[in-house]
Amino acid sequence: MKPVGPIPAGYDTLGGELAIGGRSASDLVAEAGRTPLFVYSRALMDARMADLRAALPQRVGVNYAVKANPHPAVIAHMAGLVDGFDIASSGELALCVAAGIDPRRISFAGPGKRDDELEAAIRAGVTLNCESEGEGMRALAIGRRLGIAPRIAIRVNPSFVMTGSGMKMGGGAKPFGVDADKVPALAKRLIGEGAEWRGLHIFTGSQTLSTDAIIEAQANVLALAGELTEAIGHGCPKLNMGGGLGIPYFPGDTPVDLPRVGAALAERVVQLPPALAETELCMEMGRYLVGEAGVYLTRIIDRKESHGTTYLVTDGGLHHQLAASGNFGTVVRRNYPSAIATRYDAEPTEEVNIVGCLCTPLDRLADNAMMPRAEMGDLVAVFCAGAYGATASPSAFLGHGPAAEMLV
Ligand SMILES: *Cc1c(COP(=O)(O)O)cnc(C)c1O
């Protein structure tokens, strides 16, 4: 037997089934007309944002990292909740513009921005989080050609990392950002050659559950931003401090202590380095805002035994849920929180392997998991599916096509 991860708070039972946004899983699937289906809950996104607003000092804004979930309805909903948007491609820019988001609320990070992407962003008035000297020079040239001063911040590759971070994006050699020691010279050059200086972006990691690591990283980020701003000799209009707050996926994972993060940050914010006295501060998060608000629903197509093992074969799989299958940056496969959605209040009575419909042994949704007895036609729920699911999975693999998506 292998345990499944903790089901996030906020999910209910209705008529014995899992309920999302007050509606049963089968009702939602009936409306969508098909499975597999991602369901994203407005109420859970609202609740998460309310927790963040309550915990963080007022001075610190919240940006949404669109790559976590770029579903148009999710972007449109987030537009009413967050202060800014972080994008990583011109495709994400187009989605934000289509949602009516003011481009001045958008910043664009990511290595390897093409000239056409830089041009689209500069025309729109998006802030470029500059990842290299070469990119900065291309942005200046494009700005001159267009007669527009590009709005530019520098993404810093700091010399420290967030300890306990699931994905390291700072410290040592990295494709992301400009090494901290090279930032002042580049900033002076960009400003001297006519860029509209927007400040600094320091992203130190992702999917961290350690409250202490987050607090320490934020202290380091503020100190570094203060030093760099002094060395640059121009005020820092905005500091994007990164985010990195993780969500519990696996047995034993515990949530970040958000009130403690907020209290520590509040203390720092009243004694900022003098160079940052006027600086607008924000954090940027994807997974923390939407990850737990999403559920992936897939239908059991077959129930079979092989050498004493029961397999529940679903119509979903790794082509929509690469991370849950254990093939997206994990070393040892562990079970995401999952359940039989149509028997949500029944007691677990049997050990099963829940697999997807792809013809590869990699396609697993839950291994050796205790579940209530389920039959063909029942729905399986995989939780924590709101971030890095639909668009971070190879939906073209094996030709089954993308899942349906719905915001409730
Ligand atoms: C991916 C990414 C994020 C979002 O990370 P989460 O773990 O989803 O919060 C934020 N900022 C940058 C620069 C990123 O690359």
The ligand as a MOL file (V3000), in Angstrom:
LIG
                    3D

  0  0  0     0  0            999 V3000
M  V30 BEGIN CTAB
M  V30 COUNTS 15 15 0 0 0
M  V30 BEGIN ATOM
M  V30 1 C 7.5830 29.5880 -13.0950 0
M  V30 2 C 7.8320 30.9130 -12.5590 0
M  V30 3 C 7.0010 31.4240 -11.5550 0
M  V30 4 C 5.8830 30.6430 -10.9430 0
M  V30 5 O 6.3420 29.6310 -10.1150 0
M  V30 6 P 5.3120 28.8860 -9.1660 0
M  V30 7 O 6.0780 27.8040 -8.5440 0
M  V30 8 O 4.2020 28.3830 -10.0380 0
M  V30 9 O 4.8000 29.8800 -8.1960 0
M  V30 10 C 7.2390 32.6950 -11.1210 0
M  V30 11 N 8.2320 33.4330 -11.6510 0
M  V30 12 C 9.0660 32.9660 -12.5940 0
M  V30 13 C 10.1470 33.8160 -13.0930 0
M  V30 14 C 8.8960 31.6960 -13.0760 0
M  V30 15 O 9.7280 31.2250 -14.0000 0
M  V30 END ATOM
M  V30 BEGIN BOND
M  V30 1 1 1 2
M  V30 2 1 2 3
M  V30 3 2 2 14
M  V30 4 1 3 4
M  V30 5 2 3 10
M  V30 6 1 4 5
M  V30 7 1 5 6
M  V30 8 2 6 7
M  V30 9 1 6 8
M  V30 10 1 6 9
M  V30 11 1 10 11
M  V30 12 2 11 12
M  V30 13 1 12 13
M  V30 14 1 12 14
M  V30 15 1 14 15
M  V30 END BOND
M  V30 END CTAB
M  END
